[in-house]
């Protein structure tokens, strides 16, 4: 099981590595470089506003659908029609809500237009996620991986035309940038419907409340969890805009991009783990094996990334955005990457608790985390601006991640002992010494990165990400 899981994950991550870095580090970075910082900062804040109310489109239906269909594929026919009907009604409600919020916040006419486009993006994204949840529930993880990156492939092509075609009718504006994303997502939706046509052939859209209410009753704990986690994850961009302005939101967005990129790679694991845990929940050996390996892998990646950012954050930002890189954004990047350690734990153990429907624990601590996040943002943003929002996000992610870990250990008797943490701790010490302090002994950056690469290989062994036998079989090949 672990071998198949790793094979599926490897396939999906290869697709991610081929596509997502181009989108985040080339296309999106080029758009931010080409547009005024306040314009992109305003877009970032409005995009986060649209994300804050994404839960209205989902109401936990995707997570609920995965946990149900993964255990019994026959439920596709009985659930899908009513869920689609419900999502159509929720889409109408969602658009009304974001327009009302825009009116309360005093958005201008141009901001309303952009907000509506971004709302359309979220509506289509919600539908794509629902149909992808069916693909994942059927354990077609590699096909799901293709659909996962397809919209980015398309938007890279379309935005690339806006950036470099020099066609007057297709110039880059923040509105055309948003339209390109909406069109790409719509094409993916059509592709999903074609792929699932055999499973959806006998499904009819239903608005029957007698069918909808039982689904809502079962899905509302999932909805509450997604709401709370979405709020403490995305409210930072909105609060920066309201408390200190669009330009500072742009500063935050510059550092946030790299944290978001790492988060997208990690979310691939969560997308596979939820249906996998749901299907194998009674097999404690599979649960221990997969959760243990994945958490070690993500934590290792987060620790390496955060340590490298401490030393080279400014160089990383300058490489991608040479004209707009600044020390404030570099500090944001470092702080957020420390918080990624907590996000890694949430990806693994949050998925495990969700699959086990331990939603009471999750919702209580997610609510507590949101309160902590709001208090910290309110205090820190006026004083420290973008860095203050980053600190609030870091604390929130670490808090919730470690709670998920502790509850999972208790609920599923996971074998995590002090003895099992000794070798990973030694690996962390090696990484700290070489990455943080090795630079002063290296002649140049290339020498330092060579030292880092060797240390990463050694530390990965100490984290038990591979064994000596793995290396022997690889050498034989």
Secondary structure, 3 states (H helix, E strand, C coil): CHHHHHHHHHHHHHHHHHHHHHHHHHHHHHHHHHCCHHHHHHHHHHHHHHHHCHHHHHCCHHHHHHHHHCCCCCHHHHHHHHHHHHHHHHHHHHHHHHHHHHHHCCCCHHHHHHHHHHHHHHHHHHHHHHHHHHHHHCCCHHHHHHHHHHHHHHHHHHHHHHHHCCCHHHCCCHHHHHHHHHHHHHHHHHHHHHHCHHHHCCCCCCCCHHHHHHHHHHHHHHHHHHHHHHHHHHHHHHHHHHHHCHHHHHHHHHHHHHHHHHHHHHHHHHHHHHHHHHHCCCCHHHHHHHHHHHHHHHHHHHHHHHHHHHHHHHHHHHHHCCCCCCHHHHHHHHHHHHHHHHHHHHHHHHHHHHHCCCHHHHHHHHHHHHHHHHHHHHHHHHHHCHHHHHHHHHHHHHHHHHHHHHHHHHHHCCCCCCHHHHHHHHHHHHHHHHHHHHHHHCCCHHHHHHHHHHHHHHHHHHCCCCCHHHHHHHHHC
